[in-house]
Amino acid sequence: MTPPAAALHNTALHRASLISLIALMVLCIAWEWFLAPLRPGGSWLILKVVFLLPVLRGVITRNRYTLQWSSMLILLYFTEGVVRATSDRGPSALLAIVEVALTLVFFFSTIFYLRPYKQHSRAQTKNKTR
């Protein structure tokens, strides 16, 4: 891959990570506040968005360390989505499916965004050991 193509590829993956994260945050707030809360009038589960705030900051600044650990944190939201998609009924199940889709987009775009950095790091390590 030529450098301009690699940069364009990385920009698209970064954008996909950022957009899916923001969409996930909006979905979680709307879901637990007024779309299909566990209790009428809203639910304390809305606070699950708080854990995504440091992730948002790191994704915006393209912090590789934050992107690495956030790809594991997002799996908790994936798990919640799968559980609620299979156990809830009505609109909550549909919102859970959307949550699963958004977490998958975030996970894979983040992993593929970080891939060239990991490959470069491995190459540097190999060169140092020779």
C-alpha atoms as one frame of an Amber mdcrd trajectory, in Angstrom:
protein
   0.000   0.000   0.000   1.418   3.384  -0.922   1.632   5.999   1.816  -1.277
   8.175   0.540  -3.521   5.116   0.238  -2.491   3.953   3.711  -3.252   7.383
   5.153  -6.646   7.453   3.448  -7.363   3.926   4.696  -6.416   4.903   8.253
  -8.535   8.056   8.074 -11.581   6.061   6.979 -11.071   3.523   9.765 -10.583
   6.269  12.336 -13.768   7.972  11.161 -15.675   4.689  11.361 -14.451   4.169
  14.937 -15.361   7.704  15.953 -18.792   7.728  14.318 -19.749   4.314  15.698
 -18.618   5.339  19.194 -20.619   8.567  19.135 -23.639   6.714  17.739 -23.292
   4.102  20.508 -23.189   6.816  23.153 -26.274   8.535  21.727 -28.071   5.185
  21.480 -27.283   4.275  25.092 -28.501   7.634  26.384 -31.689   7.613  24.329
 -32.371   3.948  25.073 -32.141   4.244  28.843 -33.703   7.703  29.047 -36.781
   7.606  26.866 -36.819   4.999  24.055 -37.127   1.802  26.112 -35.836   2.282
  29.670 -35.934  -0.549  32.177 -38.183   1.586  34.386 -40.654   4.243  33.254
 -39.136   7.713  33.394 -35.575   6.546  32.813 -33.041   4.146  34.200 -29.746
   4.434  36.046 -28.240   2.341  33.254 -27.833   5.634  31.427 -24.622   5.988
  33.449 -22.977   3.275  31.351 -22.139   6.079  28.908 -19.741   7.556  31.475
 -17.286   4.718  30.795 -17.190   5.706  27.124 -16.168   9.336  27.778 -12.420
   8.608  28.179 -12.669   6.396  25.110 -14.197   9.267  23.134 -11.354  11.576
  24.095  -8.753   8.987  23.120 -10.422   8.185  19.814 -10.653  11.868  18.902
  -6.939  12.357  19.612  -6.030   9.006  17.980  -4.303   7.809  21.126  -3.147
   4.289  20.257  -3.051   3.085  23.849  -6.644   4.208  24.426  -7.707   2.598
  21.171  -6.117  -0.681  22.279  -7.876  -0.938  25.627 -11.132   0.468  24.295
 -11.322  -2.378  21.793 -11.571  -4.686  24.804 -13.927  -2.433  26.795 -16.378
  -2.286  23.905 -16.844  -6.031  24.213 -18.783  -5.402  27.451 -21.283  -3.346
  25.455 -21.369  -6.089  22.827 -22.178  -8.631  25.542 -24.916  -6.434  26.976
 -26.409  -6.046  23.511 -26.412  -9.788  22.860 -27.984 -10.543  26.243 -30.677
  -7.898  25.867 -31.373  -8.826  22.241 -32.108 -12.395  23.291 -33.947 -11.650
  26.549 -35.870  -8.404  25.941 -38.994  -7.987  23.841 -40.222  -5.210  21.578
 -38.214  -2.067  20.880 -35.585  -2.898  23.480 -34.560  -6.010  21.526 -34.225
  -3.960  18.335 -32.136  -1.338  20.134 -29.931  -4.136  21.465 -29.320  -5.384
  17.928 -28.310  -1.865  16.898 -25.960  -1.752  19.910 -24.356  -5.014  18.812
 -23.895  -3.678  15.276 -22.306  -0.438  16.515 -19.927  -2.288  18.829 -18.859
  -4.564  15.990 -18.183  -1.593  13.718 -16.147   0.075  16.470 -14.236  -3.095
  17.330 -13.222  -4.033  13.794 -12.485  -0.505  12.586 -10.304   0.071  15.657
  -8.472  -3.235  15.268  -7.814  -2.615  11.578  -6.794   0.981  12.315  -4.189
  -0.256  14.811  -2.932  -3.100  12.620  -0.231  -1.130  10.713   1.129   0.233
  13.998   1.378  -3.292  15.435   3.115  -4.553  12.292   5.585  -1.666  12.423
   6.270  -2.350  16.097   6.920  -6.044  15.396   9.284  -5.144  12.560  11.181
  -2.749  14.839  11.488  -5.442  17.502  12.823  -7.949  14.953  15.399  -5.446
  13.713  16.628  -4.764  17.250  17.155  -8.447  18.007  19.309  -9.010  14.926
